[in-house]
Amino acid sequence: MHLKLEDILAQESMYRRHFMNSLPGPRGVHLVGTKSYRGTENIGVFSSFVHISASSPPLLGFIMRPLTVPRDTYHNIKSGKWFTINTLHPDFLKQAHQTSANYAHDESEFAATGLTPEYSDECKAPYVAESKIRIGLTFEEEHKISGIETYFIVGRVREIFLPDEAVATTGHVNHELLQTMSVAGLDNYHQVGKSKRMPYARP
């Protein structure tokens, strides 16, 4: 198969959406927890998180889809400054995927999907109690991607919760042990499989 730009654009929109989303392969998938200024708890699934810089300070960023329709996650982050990142695992995958549905602005998506909100003393946004890795962040900055009303949101990590046994003495996190999920496309989930750690590469 050899596709050129005009071939991709000629495809039916839903086919093109699934094709381009799954083309890069499996990637991390997370639930982002926020809270509105009215107190409504929001949760949504995102698959674009990346680690930024040399971890000093620790920053994570993700892509926010075009703001041509209401985006509760975006507005809650901008108004409340806090948000959480929570990993997905097989035992609550169905509920996690359901968060991609469009619920009413004033409806708790935790209650609607059967997930459990959990708070720490510091973080003002809800964590997902079922998640094995929970990260609390504050809004750092945003960058608009020219021409398409899409934003790259950057957050500063303020606290992390995860099992002690999942972290090696080297600092590596064992996602195989935690059965962390990834996703290829919008709805094709994968479980982290066997890993192979390579030595630090030098010339």
C-alpha positions as YAML, in Angstrom:
chain: A
units: angstrom
residues:
- id: 1
  name: MET
  ca: [0.00, 0.00, 0.00]
- id: 2
  name: HIS
  ca: [1.34, 3.42, -0.98]
- id: 3
  name: LEU
  ca: [-0.80, 6.38, 0.03]
- id: 4
  name: LYS
  ca: [-0.22, 10.00, -0.90]
- id: 5
  name: LEU
  ca: [-1.83, 12.99, 0.78]
- id: 6
  name: GLU
  ca: [-4.64, 13.15, -1.77]
- id: 7
  name: ASP
  ca: [-5.40, 9.44, -1.19]
- id: 8
  name: ILE
  ca: [-5.72, 9.99, 2.57]
- id: 9
  name: LEU
  ca: [-7.95, 13.04, 2.15]
- id: 10
  name: ALA
  ca: [-10.18, 11.12, -0.29]
- id: 11
  name: GLN
  ca: [-11.10, 8.53, 2.34]
- id: 12
  name: GLU
  ca: [-14.40, 8.67, 4.21]
- id: 13
  name: SER
  ca: [-13.97, 10.80, 7.35]
- id: 14
  name: MET
  ca: [-14.46, 8.07, 9.98]
- id: 15
  name: TYR
  ca: [-12.12, 5.69, 8.11]
- id: 16
  name: ARG
  ca: [-9.51, 8.45, 7.88]
- id: 17
  name: ARG
  ca: [-9.93, 9.24, 11.58]
- id: 18
  name: HIS
  ca: [-9.36, 5.62, 12.66]
- id: 19
  name: PHE
  ca: [-6.53, 5.12, 10.19]
- id: 20
  name: MET
  ca: [-4.51, 8.19, 11.17]
- id: 21
  name: ASN
  ca: [-5.11, 7.70, 14.91]
- id: 22
  name: SER
  ca: [-3.92, 4.08, 14.87]
- id: 23
  name: LEU
  ca: [-1.10, 4.55, 12.32]
- id: 24
  name: PRO
  ca: [1.62, 5.56, 14.86]
- id: 25
  name: GLY
  ca: [0.94, 2.39, 16.88]
- id: 26
  name: PRO
  ca: [0.04, 1.84, 20.56]
- id: 27
  name: ARG
  ca: [0.68, 4.76, 22.89]
- id: 28
  name: GLY
  ca: [-0.01, 5.68, 26.48]
- id: 29
  name: VAL
  ca: [-3.64, 6.26, 27.42]
- id: 30
  name: HIS
  ca: [-4.73, 8.14, 30.54]
- id: 31
  name: LEU
  ca: [-7.76, 9.53, 32.31]
- id: 32
  name: VAL
  ca: [-7.57, 13.25, 33.05]
- id: 33
  name: GLY
  ca: [-9.45, 14.36, 36.13]
- id: 34
  name: THR
  ca: [-10.60, 17.96, 36.60]
- id: 35
  name: LYS
  ca: [-13.18, 19.90, 38.58]
- id: 36
  name: SER
  ca: [-15.25, 22.85, 37.37]
- id: 37
  name: TYR
  ca: [-15.58, 26.11, 39.26]
- id: 38
  name: ARG
  ca: [-19.10, 24.95, 40.14]
- id: 39
  name: GLY
  ca: [-17.72, 21.75, 41.70]
- id: 40
  name: THR
  ca: [-18.66, 19.29, 38.94]
- id: 41
  name: GLU
  ca: [-16.15, 16.42, 38.68]
- id: 42
  name: ASN
  ca: [-14.99, 15.69, 35.13]
- id: 43
  name: ILE
  ca: [-13.02, 12.75, 33.75]
- id: 44
  name: GLY
  ca: [-11.90, 12.14, 30.16]
- id: 45
  name: VAL
  ca: [-9.64, 9.75, 28.26]
- id: 46
  name: PHE
  ca: [-6.54, 11.11, 26.44]
- id: 47
  name: SER
  ca: [-3.78, 9.37, 24.49]
- id: 48
  name: SER
  ca: [-1.23, 12.07, 23.74]
- id: 49
  name: PHE
  ca: [0.79, 12.58, 26.93]
- id: 50
  name: VAL
  ca: [4.54, 13.09, 26.63]
- id: 51
  name: HIS
  ca: [7.35, 13.76, 29.08]
- id: 52
  name: ILE
  ca: [9.05, 17.11, 28.52]
- id: 53
  name: SER
  ca: [12.61, 18.27, 29.25]
- id: 54
  name: ALA
  ca: [15.07, 16.69, 31.68]
- id: 55
  name: SER
  ca: [12.63, 16.30, 34.58]
- id: 56
  name: SER
  ca: [13.83, 19.37, 36.45]
- id: 57
  name: PRO
  ca: [11.17, 20.57, 36.84]
- id: 58
  name: PRO
  ca: [9.06, 17.49, 35.97]
- id: 59
  name: LEU
  ca: [6.68, 18.47, 33.17]
- id: 60
  name: LEU
  ca: [4.11, 16.46, 31.21]
- id: 61
  name: GLY
  ca: [2.14, 17.69, 28.22]
- id: 62
  name: PHE
  ca: [-0.77, 16.57, 26.07]
- id: 63
  name: ILE
  ca: [-2.78, 17.60, 23.02]
- id: 64
  name: MET
  ca: [-6.18, 19.20, 23.50]
- id: 65
  name: ARG
  ca: [-8.44, 18.74, 20.50]
- id: 66
  name: PRO
  ca: [-9.92, 21.80, 18.70]
- id: 67
  name: LEU
  ca: [-11.96, 24.14, 20.87]
- id: 68
  name: THR
  ca: [-14.64, 24.44, 18.21]
- id: 69
  name: VAL
  ca: [-16.93, 22.57, 20.64]
- id: 70
  name: PRO
  ca: [-17.05, 22.84, 24.46]
- id: 71
  name: ARG
  ca: [-14.06, 21.13, 26.12]
- id: 72
  name: ASP
  ca: [-14.76, 20.80, 29.85]
- id: 73
  name: THR
  ca: [-11.27, 19.45, 30.55]
- id: 74
  name: TYR
  ca: [-9.63, 22.51, 28.99]
- id: 75
  name: HIS
  ca: [-11.83, 25.07, 30.72]
- id: 76
  name: ASN
  ca: [-11.53, 23.29, 34.09]
- id: 77
  name: ILE
  ca: [-7.73, 23.23, 33.86]
- id: 78
  name: LYS
  ca: [-7.61, 26.92, 32.95]
- id: 79
  name: SER
  ca: [-9.98, 27.96, 35.74]
- id: 80
  name: GLY
  ca: [-8.92, 25.57, 38.53]
- id: 81
  name: LYS
  ca: [-5.22, 25.18, 37.59]
- id: 82
  name: TRP
  ca: [-5.11, 21.60, 38.93]
- id: 83
  name: PHE
  ca: [-5.61, 18.35, 37.00]
- id: 84
  name: THR
  ca: [-4.75, 14.67, 37.44]
- id: 85
  name: ILE
  ca: [-3.38, 11.96, 35.15]
- id: 86
  name: ASN
  ca: [-4.47, 8.38, 35.88]
- id: 87
  name: THR
  ca: [-3.37, 5.17, 34.14]
- id: 88
  name: LEU
  ca: [-5.82, 2.62, 32.71]
- id: 89
  name: HIS
  ca: [-5.91, -1.05, 33.72]
- id: 90
  name: PRO
  ca: [-7.97, -4.06, 32.52]
- id: 91
  name: ASP
  ca: [-10.27, -4.24, 35.53]
- id: 92
  name: PHE
  ca: [-11.91, -0.88, 34.75]
- id: 93
  name: LEU
  ca: [-11.30, -0.51, 31.02]
- id: 94
  name: LYS
  ca: [-15.02, -0.48, 30.17]
- id: 95
  name: GLN
  ca: [-15.69, 2.44, 32.53]
- id: 96
  name: ALA
  ca: [-12.57, 4.28, 31.37]
- id: 97
  name: HIS
  ca: [-13.53, 4.02, 27.70]
- id: 98
  name: GLN
  ca: [-17.05, 5.24, 28.50]
- id: 99
  name: THR
  ca: [-15.57, 8.58, 29.61]
- id: 100
  name: SER
  ca: [-15.11, 9.42, 25.91]
- id: 101
  name: ALA
  ca: [-18.89, 9.90, 25.66]
- id: 102
  name: ASN
  ca: [-20.28, 13.45, 25.64]
- id: 103
  name: TYR
  ca: [-22.03, 14.03, 28.94]
- id: 104
  name: ALA
  ca: [-23.87, 17.16, 29.99]
- id: 105
  name: HIS
  ca: [-21.71, 20.01, 31.27]
- id: 106
  name: ASP
  ca: [-23.19, 19.81, 34.78]
- id: 107
  name: GLU
  ca: [-23.13, 15.99, 35.10]
- id: 108
  name: SER
  ca: [-20.41, 14.21, 37.08]
- id: 109
  name: GLU
  ca: [-18.67, 11.88, 34.64]
- id: 110
  name: PHE
  ca: [-17.32, 9.89, 37.58]
- id: 111
  name: ALA
  ca: [-20.87, 9.09, 38.68]
- id: 112
  name: ALA
  ca: [-22.02, 8.47, 35.09]
- id: 113
  name: THR
  ca: [-19.26, 5.95, 34.34]
- id: 114
  name: GLY
  ca: [-18.95, 4.27, 37.73]
- id: 115
  name: LEU
  ca: [-15.43, 5.48, 38.53]
- id: 116
  name: THR
  ca: [-14.48, 6.63, 42.03]
- id: 117
  name: PRO
  ca: [-13.15, 10.17, 42.65]
- id: 118
  name: GLU
  ca: [-10.41, 10.47, 45.22]
- id: 119
  name: TYR
  ca: [-8.64, 13.56, 46.60]
- id: 120
  name: SER
  ca: [-5.32, 14.25, 48.29]
- id: 121
  name: ASP
  ca: [-4.62, 17.00, 50.80]
- id: 122
  name: GLU
  ca: [-2.90, 19.11, 48.13]
- id: 123
  name: CYS
  ca: [-4.53, 18.38, 44.77]
- id: 124
  name: LYS
  ca: [-7.79, 20.23, 44.05]
- id: 125
  name: ALA
  ca: [-8.75, 17.93, 41.15]
- id: 126
  name: PRO
  ca: [-10.09, 14.37, 41.52]
- id: 127
  name: TYR
  ca: [-7.92, 11.29, 41.07]
- id: 128
  name: VAL
  ca: [-9.33, 7.97, 39.81]
- id: 129
  name: ALA
  ca: [-9.21, 5.71, 42.86]
- id: 130
  name: GLU
  ca: [-9.10, 2.60, 40.67]
- id: 131
  name: SER
  ca: [-5.92, 3.73, 38.90]
- id: 132
  name: LYS
  ca: [-2.54, 2.33, 39.97]
- id: 133
  name: ILE
  ca: [-0.55, 5.41, 38.96]
- id: 134
  name: ARG
  ca: [-2.04, 8.78, 39.88]
- id: 135
  name: ILE
  ca: [-0.28, 12.06, 39.11]
- id: 136
  name: GLY
  ca: [-1.33, 15.51, 40.31]
- id: 137
  name: LEU
  ca: [-0.31, 18.52, 38.23]
- id: 138
  name: THR
  ca: [-0.80, 22.25, 38.01]
- id: 139
  name: PHE
  ca: [-1.23, 24.13, 34.75]
- id: 140
  name: GLU
  ca: [2.09, 25.50, 33.50]
- id: 141
  name: GLU
  ca: [1.48, 26.85, 29.98]
- id: 142
  name: GLU
  ca: [-0.25, 26.23, 26.66]
- id: 143
  name: HIS
  ca: [0.84, 26.45, 23.04]
- id: 144
  name: LYS
  ca: [-1.60, 26.89, 20.18]
- id: 145
  name: ILE
  ca: [-0.90, 24.77, 17.13]
- id: 146
  name: SER
  ca: [-1.31, 27.21, 14.28]
- id: 147
  name: GLY
  ca: [-4.41, 27.11, 12.15]
- id: 148
  name: ILE
  ca: [-6.36, 24.23, 13.72]
- id: 149
  name: GLU
  ca: [-7.54, 25.56, 17.11]
- id: 150
  name: THR
  ca: [-5.64, 22.75, 18.87]
- id: 151
  name: TYR
  ca: [-3.56, 23.31, 22.01]
- id: 152
  name: PHE
  ca: [-0.58, 21.62, 23.63]
- id: 153
  name: ILE
  ca: [-1.17, 21.80, 27.39]
- id: 154
  name: VAL
  ca: [1.81, 21.59, 29.76]
- id: 155
  name: GLY
  ca: [1.48, 20.68, 33.43]
- id: 156
  name: ARG
  ca: [3.99, 20.66, 36.30]
- id: 157
  name: VAL
  ca: [3.99, 17.45, 38.35]
- id: 158
  name: ARG
  ca: [3.23, 18.20, 42.00]
- id: 159
  name: GLU
  ca: [2.71, 14.71, 43.45]
- id: 160
  name: ILE
  ca: [2.65, 11.06, 42.39]
- id: 161
  name: PHE
  ca: [0.99, 7.97, 43.88]
- id: 162
  name: LEU
  ca: [2.03, 4.46, 42.76]
- id: 163
  name: PRO
  ca: [2.88, 1.07, 44.30]
- id: 164
  name: ASP
  ca: [6.35, 0.78, 45.82]
- id: 165
  name: GLU
  ca: [7.00, -2.55, 44.11]
- id: 166
  name: ALA
  ca: [6.44, -1.01, 40.66]
- id: 167
  name: VAL
  ca: [9.56, 1.18, 40.85]
- id: 168
  name: ALA
  ca: [13.00, -0.38, 40.29]
- id: 169
  name: THR
  ca: [16.13, 0.82, 42.08]
- id: 170
  name: THR
  ca: [17.10, 2.48, 38.77]
- id: 171
  name: GLY
  ca: [13.88, 4.54, 38.73]
- id: 172
  name: HIS
  ca: [12.25, 2.51, 35.93]
- id: 173
  name: VAL
  ca: [8.49, 2.01, 36.39]
- id: 174
  name: ASN
  ca: [7.32, -1.56, 35.71]
- id: 175
  name: HIS
  ca: [4.14, -1.14, 33.66]
- id: 176
  name: GLU
  ca: [4.05, -4.84, 32.85]
- id: 177
  name: LEU
  ca: [3.65, -5.60, 36.57]
- id: 178
  name: LEU
  ca: [0.87, -3.00, 36.83]
- id: 179
  name: GLN
  ca: [-0.93, -4.24, 33.69]
- id: 180
  name: THR
  ca: [-1.02, -0.70, 32.32]
- id: 181
  name: MET
  ca: [-3.09, -0.28, 29.15]
- id: 182
  name: SER
  ca: [-2.13, 1.50, 25.93]
- id: 183
  name: VAL
  ca: [-4.25, 2.35, 22.89]
- id: 184
  name: ALA
  ca: [-3.88, 2.34, 19.11]
- id: 185
  name: GLY
  ca: [-6.46, 4.63, 17.57]
- id: 186
  name: LEU
  ca: [-9.59, 5.65, 19.44]
- id: 187
  name: ASP
  ca: [-10.92, 2.32, 20.65]
- id: 188
  name: ASN
  ca: [-8.32, -0.46, 20.22]
- id: 189
  name: TYR
  ca: [-6.73, -1.02, 23.64]
- id: 190
  name: HIS
  ca: [-3.62, -3.07, 24.38]
- id: 191
  name: GLN
  ca: [-2.03, -4.39, 27.55]
- id: 192
  name: VAL
  ca: [1.67, -3.74, 28.06]
- id: 193
  name: GLY
  ca: [3.57, -6.92, 27.13]
- id: 194
  name: LYS
  ca: [7.08, -8.24, 27.63]
- id: 195
  name: SER
  ca: [9.71, -5.53, 27.82]
- id: 196
  name: LYS
  ca: [13.42, -5.52, 26.99]
- id: 197
  name: ARG
  ca: [15.68, -2.95, 28.58]
- id: 198
  name: MET
  ca: [18.65, -1.90, 26.47]
- id: 199
  name: PRO
  ca: [21.96, -0.47, 27.74]
- id: 200
  name: TYR
  ca: [22.60, 3.27, 27.52]
- id: 201
  name: ALA
  ca: [23.72, 3.93, 23.94]
- id: 202
  name: ARG
  ca: [27.16, 5.49, 23.38]
- id: 203
  name: PRO
  ca: [29.16, 6.10, 20.18]
...
